[in-house]
């Protein structure tokens, strides 16, 4: 029975990671038009709404990291080596991405600009690696978080509450401030938000990553209590509600400001995406890997890092040819294309791991 629970746990996390990496690829490769400014057709609004669920991709990765690291034995020396490896891997891949994208884009940067592009994580080149650098920041907190999780749970819960408030709580206040200003003009909430930003200890480090990481440990520890039909039913109902609320705000903001709000990237610190992420965790708990589909999900879950690192260059190389296709404007094509890209990146990753030197580029 204990062995079955262990398999279920691993299967659930693999399923979450497989969904997350597919969502990342779909987010970056989406070909169907979803801009809702001007005289946009209803289908554009539907596509924009559908993209809201993709905002759970990065939160899932932080959550799973916490679920694994906080509930297992901890070795300080091994953890510090792993932290250094993540930093080094991100830097090396940043350089590789720039060098690979230059011939793909037909834009060749001088050495000085290559270095500046790497340091600044410029968009279109290597900005997707922000996730790994944020993971490094989270890992620097892990020795303290793990000690509190194991030896002083009240302190852990107190800091979790602080992290949740100064990320999702303050973001919710920002949404409320914008809504009030939208309908009634200036309001005191803006001054309150200025005050909270000044005292926010997590403001400069993507603090939601720390909150998701800590929450992952708590959810993983409570997985047996969360694995119930009633909670899964509630989770399945909550997800579309949260998606709609986030879509409604993002669409209103986009039309009022005259520019598209990125409903994926901008959603990471919202309470709507927080609830969706927790709901997805609950829904994944009964999953157990079986047959070919189980093998595929396990492979995807085990190679999310490699797929994540490869997808930028692969998408950039194929984009010009794909966008010429008449069917590229279809949402179904976008989904099928993202699935094909995910499998292609998985295949490349598995092949590279067979070569000892290249293997180091895909492992921590």
Secondary structure, 3 states (H helix, E strand, C coil): CHHHHHHHHHHHHHHHHHHHHHHHHHHHHCCCCCCCCCCCCHHHHHHHHHHHHHHHHHHHHHHHHHHHHCCCCCCHHHHHHHHHHHHHHHHHHHHHHHHHHHHHHCCCCCHHHHHHHHHHCCCCCCHHHHHHHHHHHHHHHHHHHHHHHHHCHHHHHHHHHHHHHHHHHHHHHHHHHHHHHHHHCCCCHHHHHHHHHHHCCCCCCCHHHHHHHHHHHHHHHCHHHHCCHHHHHHHHHHHHHHHHHHHHHHHHHHHHHCCCCCCCHHHCCCHHHHHHHHHHHHHHCCCCCCHHHHHHHHHHHHCHHHHHHHHHHHHHHHHHHHCCCHHHHCHHHHHHHHHHHHHHHHHHHHHHCCCHHHHCCCCC
